Amino acid sequence: MKVRDVMTPDPVTVRVASTVSEAAGLLRKYHIGGLPVMDGERVAGIVTETDILSLLDVGDLSDDLWLPSPLEVIEVPVREFINWERTKRALTDIGNMEIRRVMSSPVIAIDEDSDIADAASLMLREGIARLPVLRDDKLVGIVTRADIVHGLGASSGEKS
C-alpha cells in the first residue's frame, strides 16, 4: 500500500509569516495536531501542537514573591494577580510570534509513491507523528500515524 492511498490530500497549511495564534486557531478549527508551513510553494517546515505548547513554559513565577506569614491574607491575591499578569503578557507575546520561529525545520517529508511501511519506519525513527507528502517537491497531502493504522486495518478487512 502506498502513502497516496492513506494520506489526507490538500492539507490545511500555514505560512511562515503567520502567527502562533493563527496556527493554533487552525489546529483547533480542523481538529488536527500539525500543519505544514509554507514559504510560497515550498514546504519550509511543520508546526505541531507540541511546538506551540512548548512555548508556554512561564517558569516559577511566584517563588520570588513570598511575603512573611502575617501578610499572607494580602499576599496570596497579590501574588496570583502578578502571576496572571505575567501569564497574560507571555501568552500575548507567544500569540504574536511568527511561525517561522516555532516550526520544525528542515521538514521531514515523504513521496506519495513511497510504501506506508517506509512512512511508518521514518516516523518511528524520527519520533514524529505526521509527514508532509510530496509529488515533485510540491505538497499534495499529509500522512499521520493514524492514517497508516487505518490503512492497514482497511487492507486487512478487504482480505477477510
Secondary structure as GFF3:
##gff-version 3
##sequence-region A 1 160
A	DSSP	alpha_helix	3	6	.	.	.	ID=ss1
A	DSSP	beta_strand	8	9	.	.	.	ID=ss2
A	DSSP	beta_strand	14	15	.	.	.	ID=ss3
A	DSSP	alpha_helix	20	30	.	.	.	ID=ss4
A	DSSP	beta_strand	34	39	.	.	.	ID=ss5
A	DSSP	beta_strand	42	48	.	.	.	ID=ss6
A	DSSP	alpha_helix	49	53	.	.	.	ID=ss7
A	DSSP	three_ten_helix	54	56	.	.	.	ID=ss8
A	DSSP	three_ten_helix	63	65	.	.	.	ID=ss9
A	DSSP	three_ten_helix	69	71	.	.	.	ID=ss10
A	DSSP	alpha_helix	72	96	.	.	.	ID=ss11
A	DSSP	three_ten_helix	99	101	.	.	.	ID=ss12
A	DSSP	beta_strand	110	111	.	.	.	ID=ss13
A	DSSP	alpha_helix	116	126	.	.	.	ID=ss14
A	DSSP	beta_strand	130	135	.	.	.	ID=ss15
A	DSSP	beta_strand	138	144	.	.	.	ID=ss16
A	DSSP	alpha_helix	145	159	.	.	.	ID=ss17
###
